[in-house]
Amino acid sequence: MIALRMSKILIADDASFMRLMISQILARQGLTDIIEAENGQQAVEQFKSNNPDLTLMDITMPELDGLAALEEILSFDPLAKVVVCSAVANENIVMEALRRGAVDFVAKPFRPEELLCIVLRNLKDN
């Protein structure tokens, strides 16, 4: 569990309240090394400079949408773990995110325990 607590997580979402809510959920689990991005372009830049262990990526964001940011991140680091976290959760979008390389998908609104389960499952493989 110590290794998980030292994990660095990037939260990319254009809604500041969503970034705060996710940060608070993670902090209750001891995951406090959080980096934030408010758009897809910033997410790519933050990923490149901080090399997070896991990225939580919204789809609908300004400047660069989450799916395009996902592709840029994976072209930079093919082993990057990106979980798409979006209110746009129809089957086609979920399948497209996974096809483009997302390791998982969580639909908004989510229950805190659902998000934590996905985060912890993807961090334990580090």
RABELBEL-V270526 format. One record per backbone hydrogen bond with DSSP energy under -1.0 kcal/mol. CO is the residue of the C=O (numbers start at 1). NH is the residue of the N-H. E is the energy in kcal/mol with one decimal. If there is no record, write none. Layout:
# RABELBEL-V270526
CO|NH|E / CO|NH|E
This chain:
# RABELBEL-V270526
1|5|-2.0 / 2|6|-1.2 / 4|7|-1.7 / 8|53|-2.3 / 8|54|-1.4 / 9|35|-2.7 / 10|56|-3.2 / 11|37|-2.3 / 12|58|-2.6 / 15|19|-2.0 / 16|20|-2.4 / 17|21|-2.5 / 18|22|-2.6 / 19|23|-2.4 / 20|24|-2.4 / 21|25|-2.2 / 22|26|-2.5 / 23|27|-2.6 / 24|28|-1.7 / 26|29|-1.4 / 26|31|-2.4 / 27|30|-1.9 / 30|32|-1.1 / 32|34|-1.7 / 33|9|-2.6 / 35|11|-3.0 / 37|13|-2.2 / 39|43|-2.0 / 40|44|-2.0 / 41|45|-2.2 / 42|46|-3.1 / 43|47|-2.5 / 44|48|-2.5 / 45|49|-2.1 / 46|50|-2.1 / 47|51|-2.6 / 54|10|-2.5 / 55|83|-3.4 / 56|12|-3.2 / 57|85|-2.8 / 59|61|-1.1 / 59|66|-3.1 / 62|40|-1.2 / 62|64|-2.6 / 65|69|-2.5 / 66|70|-2.5 / 67|71|-1.9 / 68|72|-2.2 / 69|73|-2.7 / 70|74|-2.5 / 71|75|-1.9 / 72|76|-1.5 / 73|77|-2.9 / 77|80|-2.3 / 81|55|-2.2 / 82|103|-2.4 / 83|57|-2.9 / 84|106|-2.8 / 86|108|-2.0 / 87|89|-1.3 / 90|94|-2.4 / 91|95|-2.6 / 92|96|-2.3 / 93|97|-2.6 / 94|98|-2.3 / 95|99|-2.6 / 96|100|-2.1 / 97|102|-2.5 / 98|101|-1.0 / 104|84|-2.2 / 106|86|-1.5 / 111|115|-2.0 / 112|116|-2.6 / 113|117|-2.1 / 114|118|-1.8 / 115|119|-2.7 / 116|120|-3.1 / 117|121|-2.2 / 118|122|-1.9 / 119|123|-1.8 / 120|124|-2.2 / 123|126|-2.2
